[in-house]
Amino acid sequence: MNSKILNEIYHGQLKPWLISFDESVLKETIREVSKIQTNTLQGNENRLKRLLQPFPDLLKNVKPFVSVSFHHLSFTCPLSEPNNLQQHFFKALIDAEILRYYNATLSNQLIKDPSLDVSFQIGVKSLKGIAVLANEINNELSEKEYEPNDLTYFTLDYLKNSLLCLYFSIQSNFKANLLDVFESVSDFYMYNMDNDTEMVELKQVVLDKNNKPVVTVTKPSEPPKLSFGCKLKTHTALQSLFDDLCVDFNFLNEEKTSVETLVELLTSSEIVPNKIKIYLGCKTTVFVFIIDSIGKHFQRLTQTNIEKSMSFYSKEEQNKPAVLITSSNFSKSRGKSKMKTETQEAILETINRYFP
């Protein structure tokens, strides 16, 4: 059960970089929505219907609630404040849909036996989709530069942080029957996010007997340790692969860097930036192709973390010294058109010998 409305903000017709507004109509919409109650199921439904009037196909997703009980999110975090009508629109839309989705999830009629149904109905159909969308948005925010007041940046940042609050709120209600439970934001980032960007401070909401939020308690989150998140139980195949790549494609400058040193860095549980130096013997395009091809065996072998490690240096050539590989030059070197098809196929054949 994914939220089509939230997904449409990043993937569909609600993209903030494509959507256009009639200022006078938008002003009236925001004025009307601001008068509708936010702490009742009916009020929340009415807000969504008003905001989505220009999108009739999305209105079909706003269905009457089965339950009569309204629940606030059990976690919150600092969220950006809007300063123009367009930002007010997306804030109101995200807030309303987050609450609708949360209350709909808590009243999931397909959960008959929690011990049997929660892991799939909540873990797979709900939480997994939230984590995937949050990661996609996080990557977008990490890899692009935006102006401070940019509508796209405001919307995606607000949505990403709201998804984190939603994830932990749903998880807290079904924790006893979930297979995977994250106790902190840093744990969530470690296992679900490709890029370790600045994390929000998550707070737990305490409700009184009338189900009203009265106080918040900080839920601590330590910054995650930098690592590439190696999934391999043993490193023998990885070392043998790199040995072959060095022989066949001059993968490393073995006068300066050993295969053992590279394996140590890639499998480390805590990387100290700039401590280990890896000097390439091949062109950066070949390095990028190899890293992309083995990336599925790591949780966070991303261009952002490669830059953060401050460990990888390009091939040293005549009159051209080795330079530190950053996210920018890593990205520029990516692309099949920059490598011969025969070279790509030969590299993949070598990798498949060890990781079929």
NUDO-269862 format. One line per field, with one value per residue (C-alpha): residue number from 0; residue in one letter; x, y, z. Coordinates in nm, 4 decimals. Layout:
BEGIN
resi (NUM:...);
resn (A:...);
px (X:...);
py (Y:...);
pz (Z:...);
END
This chain:
BEGIN
resi (0:1:2:3:4:5:6:7:8:9:10:11:12:13:14:15:16:17:18:19:20:21:22:23:24:25:26:27:28:29:30:31:32:33:34:35:36:37:38:39:40:41:42:43:44:45:46:47:48:49:50:51:52:53:54:55:56:57:58:59:60:61:62:63:64:65:66:67:68:69:70:71:72:73:74:75:76:77:78:79:80:81:82:83:84:85:86:87:88:89:90:91:92:93:94:95:96:97:98:99:100:101:102:103:104:105:106:107:108:109:110:111:112:113:114:115:116:117:118:119:120:121:122:123:124:125:126:127:128:129:130:131:132:133:134:135:136:137:138:139:140:141:142:143:144:145:146:147:148:149:150:151:152:153:154:155:156:157:158:159:160:161:162:163:164:165:166:167:168:169:170:171:172:173:174:175:176:177:178:179:180:181:182:183:184:185:186:187:188:189:190:191:192:193:194:195:196:197:198:199:200:201:202:203:204:205:206:207:208:209:210:211:212:213:214:215:216:217:218:219:220:221:222:223:224:225:226:227:228:229:230:231:232:233:234:235:236:237:238:239:240:241:242:243:244:245:246:247:248:249:250:251:252:253:254:255:256:257:258:259:260:261:262:263:264:265:266:267:268:269:270:271:272:273:274:275:276:277:278:279:280:281:282:283:284:285:286:287:288:289:290:291:292:293:294:295:296:297:298:299:300:301:302:303:304:305:306:307:308:309:310:311:312:313:314:315:316:317:318:319:320:321:322:323:324:325:326:327:328:329:330:331:332:333:334:335:336:337:338:339:340:341:342:343:344:345:346:347:348:349:350:351:352:353:354:355);
resn (M:N:S:K:I:L:N:E:I:Y:H:G:Q:L:K:P:W:L:I:S:F:D:E:S:V:L:K:E:T:I:R:E:V:S:K:I:Q:T:N:T:L:Q:G:N:E:N:R:L:K:R:L:L:Q:P:F:P:D:L:L:K:N:V:K:P:F:V:S:V:S:F:H:H:L:S:F:T:C:P:L:S:E:P:N:N:L:Q:Q:H:F:F:K:A:L:I:D:A:E:I:L:R:Y:Y:N:A:T:L:S:N:Q:L:I:K:D:P:S:L:D:V:S:F:Q:I:G:V:K:S:L:K:G:I:A:V:L:A:N:E:I:N:N:E:L:S:E:K:E:Y:E:P:N:D:L:T:Y:F:T:L:D:Y:L:K:N:S:L:L:C:L:Y:F:S:I:Q:S:N:F:K:A:N:L:L:D:V:F:E:S:V:S:D:F:Y:M:Y:N:M:D:N:D:T:E:M:V:E:L:K:Q:V:V:L:D:K:N:N:K:P:V:V:T:V:T:K:P:S:E:P:P:K:L:S:F:G:C:K:L:K:T:H:T:A:L:Q:S:L:F:D:D:L:C:V:D:F:N:F:L:N:E:E:K:T:S:V:E:T:L:V:E:L:L:T:S:S:E:I:V:P:N:K:I:K:I:Y:L:G:C:K:T:T:V:F:V:F:I:I:D:S:I:G:K:H:F:Q:R:L:T:Q:T:N:I:E:K:S:M:S:F:Y:S:K:E:E:Q:N:K:P:A:V:L:I:T:S:S:N:F:S:K:S:R:G:K:S:K:M:K:T:E:T:Q:E:A:I:L:E:T:I:N:R:Y:F:P);
px (0.0000:0.1959:0.0799:0.0189:-0.0114:0.3293:0.4893:0.3356:0.5252:0.8545:0.7579:0.4363:0.2126:0.2758:0.6463:0.7235:0.9574:0.6793:0.3587:0.2164:-0.0211:-0.2722:-0.1779:-0.5319:-0.6756:-0.3899:-0.4345:-0.8034:-0.7234:-0.4680:-0.7097:-0.9870:-0.7598:-0.6153:-0.9669:-1.0253:-0.9486:-0.6411:-0.7073:-1.0064:-1.0392:-1.3097:-1.1183:-0.8073:-1.0086:-1.1646:-0.8241:-0.6946:-1.0012:-0.9722:-0.5992:-0.6421:-0.9401:-0.7255:-0.6145:-0.9325:-0.7461:-0.5625:-0.8857:-0.9810:-0.7131:-0.8859:-1.1357:-1.3501:-1.1804:-1.2848:-1.1850:-1.3455:-1.0368:-0.7890:-0.4215:-0.1382:0.2032:0.4020:0.7251:0.8055:1.1101:1.1993:1.0432:1.1026:0.8490:0.6969:0.7386:0.5296:0.1974:0.3520:0.5430:0.2273:0.0469:0.3021:0.3317:-0.0461:-0.0628:0.2203:0.0907:-0.2608:-0.1545:0.0948:-0.1829:-0.4304:-0.1820:-0.0805:-0.4381:-0.5269:-0.2254:-0.3189:-0.6671:-0.5458:-0.8325:-0.6059:-0.4267:-0.6208:-0.3386:-0.0565:0.2028:0.1347:0.0236:0.2250:0.5593:0.4055:0.1203:0.3312:0.6948:0.6797:0.3756:0.4080:0.7465:0.9559:0.7865:0.8351:1.2061:1.2558:1.0908:1.2880:1.6126:1.5300:1.4578:1.7675:1.9830:1.8254:1.8983:2.2533:2.3615:2.2141:2.2560:1.9523:1.8946:1.7916:1.4345:1.3877:1.0403:1.1781:1.4308:1.1720:0.9211:1.1623:1.3330:0.9959:0.8712:1.1849:1.1772:0.8016:0.8546:1.1055:0.8489:0.5881:0.8201:0.9091:0.5484:0.4182:0.7074:0.6384:0.2818:0.3825:0.7321:0.6556:0.5752:0.8206:1.1285:1.3406:1.3232:1.5417:1.6001:1.7500:1.7669:2.1335:2.0391:1.7716:2.0221:2.2806:2.0519:1.8186:1.9970:2.2649:2.3960:2.4646:2.3427:2.2769:2.0176:1.7209:1.6633:1.3654:1.1425:0.8843:0.5432:0.3742:-0.0062:-0.2418:-0.5568:-0.7454:-0.4900:-0.3516:0.0231:0.1421:0.5196:0.8037:1.1024:1.4175:1.5020:1.8816:2.0567:2.4319:2.5965:2.6483:2.9999:3.1355:3.1552:3.0634:2.8442:3.0008:2.7455:2.9968:3.0591:3.4097:3.6465:3.8342:3.6309:3.6691:4.0468:4.0680:3.8507:4.0732:4.3847:4.2424:4.1312:4.4825:4.6310:4.3801:4.2895:4.5646:4.2951:4.5367:4.8764:5.0306:5.3537:5.1563:4.8472:4.8020:4.4842:4.4803:4.4663:4.1684:3.9841:4.0572:3.9053:3.5967:3.5138:3.5943:3.3113:3.4450:3.6447:3.8717:3.8737:4.2116:4.3803:4.4094:4.5217:4.4055:4.5835:4.4250:4.6201:4.3254:4.1219:3.8510:3.5823:3.6966:3.7064:3.3528:3.2221:3.3748:3.2409:2.8918:2.9067:2.9936:2.7787:2.4997:2.7346:2.7574:2.4934:2.6595:2.9261:2.8137:2.9920:2.9097:3.0755:3.3722:3.4247:3.3775:3.6421:3.9027:4.0881:4.0680:4.3063:4.2911:4.5554:4.8788:4.9782:5.2560:5.2205:4.8962:4.9228:4.6748:4.3742:4.1308:3.8160:3.5097:3.1398:3.1545:3.4332:3.3003:2.9639:3.1237:3.3162:3.0021:2.8472:2.8655:2.9511:3.2868:3.4035:3.4339:3.1677:3.4361:3.6004:3.2694:3.1901:3.5372:3.5109:3.1649:3.2876:3.5682:3.3276:3.0784:3.3461:3.3506:3.0022:2.7728);
py (0.0000:0.2974:0.6571:0.7496:1.1153:1.1312:0.9348:1.1738:1.4638:1.3084:1.0828:1.2200:1.5145:1.6869:1.7410:2.0903:2.1653:2.0997:2.2072:2.5512:2.7585:3.0325:3.2751:3.3992:3.0461:2.9208:3.2086:3.1243:2.7521:2.8160:3.0541:2.7919:2.5048:2.7022:2.7239:2.3475:2.1497:1.9276:1.7116:1.5134:1.2472:1.4404:1.7653:1.6014:1.4400:1.7768:1.9468:1.6861:1.7091:2.0863:2.0782:1.8086:1.9634:2.0384:1.6716:1.4597:1.1310:1.1772:1.2601:0.8934:0.8075:1.0107:0.7593:0.7771:0.6337:0.2968:0.3932:0.6711:0.7302:0.9993:0.9520:1.2036:1.0894:0.9490:1.1084:1.4556:1.6546:2.0140:2.1010:2.4021:2.6832:2.7966:3.1581:3.1746:3.0387:2.7519:2.6299:2.6618:2.4405:2.1607:2.1816:2.1529:1.8682:1.6675:1.7217:1.6128:1.3072:1.1945:1.1987:1.0279:0.7541:0.7068:0.6675:0.4403:0.2204:0.1901:0.0698:-0.1785:-0.4285:-0.6982:-0.7452:-1.0275:-1.1920:-0.9420:-1.2147:-1.3407:-1.0334:-0.7352:-0.8322:-0.8228:-0.5709:-0.3172:-0.4178:-0.4850:-0.3009:0.0129:0.0756:-0.0506:0.1895:0.4820:0.4005:0.3687:0.7051:0.8739:0.7354:0.8511:1.2027:1.1993:1.1115:1.3926:1.6451:1.5149:1.5180:1.8474:2.2082:2.4260:2.7886:2.8382:2.9422:2.6976:2.5384:2.1973:2.1982:2.3086:2.0459:1.7526:1.8368:1.8755:1.5491:1.3522:1.4590:1.4004:1.0476:0.9794:1.0889:0.8711:0.5695:0.5794:0.6525:0.3458:0.1311:0.2206:0.0858:-0.2500:-0.2972:-0.6231:-0.8029:-0.6452:-0.8305:-0.5151:-0.2398:0.0732:0.2276:0.5542:0.7751:0.6819:0.3119:0.3924:0.5870:0.3121:0.0469:0.2479:0.5573:0.5655:0.9021:1.0032:1.3610:1.5775:1.4002:1.5512:1.5212:1.2922:1.3439:1.1137:1.2628:1.1856:1.1836:1.2507:1.0467:1.2474:1.1544:1.5085:1.5722:1.7387:1.6951:1.5636:1.3606:1.3747:1.0495:1.0651:0.9866:0.9657:1.0507:0.7295:0.5941:0.6257:0.2901:0.1321:-0.1279:-0.4447:-0.7290:-1.0081:-1.2568:-1.3344:-1.1187:-1.3866:-1.3459:-0.9677:-0.9930:-1.2475:-1.0273:-0.7244:-0.9363:-1.0324:-0.6764:-0.5523:-0.8084:-0.7582:-0.3883:-0.2264:-0.1551:-0.0268:0.1363:-0.1536:0.0351:0.2599:0.0573:-0.3106:-0.5090:-0.5898:-0.2184:-0.1649:-0.4637:-0.3294:0.0069:-0.1299:-0.3718:-0.1414:-0.0795:0.2687:0.4645:0.7443:0.9974:1.0575:0.7764:0.5190:0.6170:0.4172:0.5062:0.3878:0.2357:0.2570:0.5461:0.6819:0.5677:0.2061:0.2515:0.3947:0.1099:-0.1495:0.0221:0.0492:-0.3187:-0.4467:-0.1917:-0.4404:-0.6191:-0.3022:-0.0951:0.2433:0.2198:0.5520:0.8417:1.0574:0.8176:0.7701:1.1456:1.1455:0.8751:1.1069:0.7907:0.7419:0.9065:0.9053:0.7515:0.9502:1.0327:1.2291:1.5986:1.5134:1.4328:1.2092:1.3968:1.3067:1.1454:1.3440:1.2896:1.5368:1.3782:1.0316:1.1297:1.2871:0.9661:0.7524:0.6503:0.3521:0.5756:0.6540:0.2915:0.0387:-0.2319:-0.5021:-0.3551:-0.3446:-0.7037:-0.8229:-0.6507:-0.7958:-1.1414:-1.1109:-0.9897:-1.2680:-1.5311:-1.4330:-1.2880:-1.4744);
pz (0.0000:-0.1279:-0.1308:-0.4925:-0.3985:-0.2287:-0.5138:-0.7679:-0.6065:-0.7144:-1.0031:-1.1540:-1.2288:-0.8942:-0.9620:-0.8251:-1.1175:-1.3711:-1.2023:-1.2819:-1.0713:-1.1343:-0.8566:-0.7882:-0.7793:-0.5616:-0.3170:-0.2745:-0.2372:0.0398:0.2142:0.2163:0.3198:0.6114:0.7620:0.7567:1.0729:1.0636:1.3713:1.2443:0.9757:0.7929:0.8097:0.6725:0.3910:0.3036:0.2894:0.0457:-0.1754:-0.1959:-0.2740:-0.5387:-0.7203:-1.0298:-1.0363:-1.0687:-1.1246:-0.7937:-0.6109:-0.6542:-0.3964:-0.1269:0.0076:0.3219:0.6310:0.7648:1.1179:1.3203:1.5368:1.4376:1.5259:1.5220:1.4048:1.6963:1.5693:1.4469:1.3356:1.2418:0.9058:0.6844:0.6964:0.3647:0.2562:-0.0611:-0.1915:-0.3891:-0.0848:0.1274:-0.1263:-0.1087:0.2708:0.3107:0.0581:0.2170:0.5719:0.4782:0.2782:0.5438:0.8049:0.5700:0.4851:0.8493:0.9716:0.6790:0.7581:1.1246:1.0246:0.7593:0.7274:0.5829:0.9141:1.0779:1.2706:1.3463:1.3960:1.0424:0.8488:0.9751:0.8204:0.4715:0.4988:0.6919:0.6427:0.2685:0.1339:0.3470:0.5099:0.2188:-0.0220:0.2174:0.2537:-0.1236:-0.1930:0.0876:-0.0575:-0.4110:-0.2852:-0.0645:-0.3662:-0.5662:-0.2911:-0.2396:-0.6012:-0.7240:-0.6187:-0.5512:-0.4661:-0.0994:-0.1841:-0.4723:-0.4797:-0.5784:-0.2935:-0.0363:-0.1499:-0.1700:0.1585:0.3329:0.1818:0.2693:0.6351:0.6553:0.5189:0.7980:1.0582:0.8864:0.8731:1.2429:1.3426:1.1561:1.2768:1.6413:1.6156:1.4656:1.6087:1.7873:1.4604:1.2161:1.0953:1.0625:1.3236:1.3219:1.6620:1.5359:1.2295:1.1842:1.1660:0.9099:0.6996:0.7226:0.5766:0.3529:0.2238:-0.0450:0.0734:0.4328:0.4165:0.7196:0.9319:1.1102:1.4823:1.5287:1.8312:1.9815:2.0414:2.3735:2.3607:2.6483:2.7204:2.4581:2.1910:2.1756:2.1494:2.4683:2.4793:2.2717:2.3820:2.1761:2.0042:1.9779:1.6536:1.6231:1.2910:1.0929:1.0489:0.6982:0.5226:0.1913:0.3625:0.2234:0.2118:0.1458:0.4264:0.2980:0.0960:-0.0974:-0.4171:-0.4021:-0.3739:-0.6566:-0.8768:-0.8214:-0.8870:-1.2272:-1.3045:-1.2302:-1.4689:-1.7500:-1.7187:-1.5037:-1.2463:-0.9794:-0.9812:-0.7920:-0.7296:-0.4949:-0.4036:-0.3234:-0.3837:-0.0116:0.0708:-0.1599:-0.0100:0.3387:0.2492:0.0741:0.3575:0.6498:0.8951:0.9705:0.7136:0.8323:0.5453:0.3783:0.5741:0.2923:-0.0580:-0.3618:-0.6865:-1.0105:-1.2943:-1.5336:-1.6687:-1.4405:-1.6877:-1.6355:-1.2571:-1.2553:-1.4722:-1.2364:-0.9233:-1.0738:-1.1750:-0.8248:-0.6405:-0.5645:-0.3231:-0.1112:0.0614:0.0123:-0.2578:-0.4045:-0.5704:-0.2684:-0.0255:-0.2587:-0.2376:0.1402:0.1823:0.0229:-0.0769:-0.4537:-0.7000:-1.0786:-1.3033:-1.3119:-1.6675:-1.8318:-1.7457:-1.5650:-1.1925:-1.0141:-0.8740:-0.5979:-0.7357:-0.6344:-0.6858:-0.9739:-1.1773:-1.0931:-1.2437:-1.5502:-1.6187:-1.6138:-1.9445:-2.1777:-2.4715:-2.3107:-2.3242:-2.6023:-2.5958:-2.6051:-2.2940:-2.1073:-2.1985:-2.0970:-1.7587:-1.6948:-1.7920:-1.5340:-1.2632:-1.3393:-1.2799:-0.9137:-0.8703:-1.1110);
END
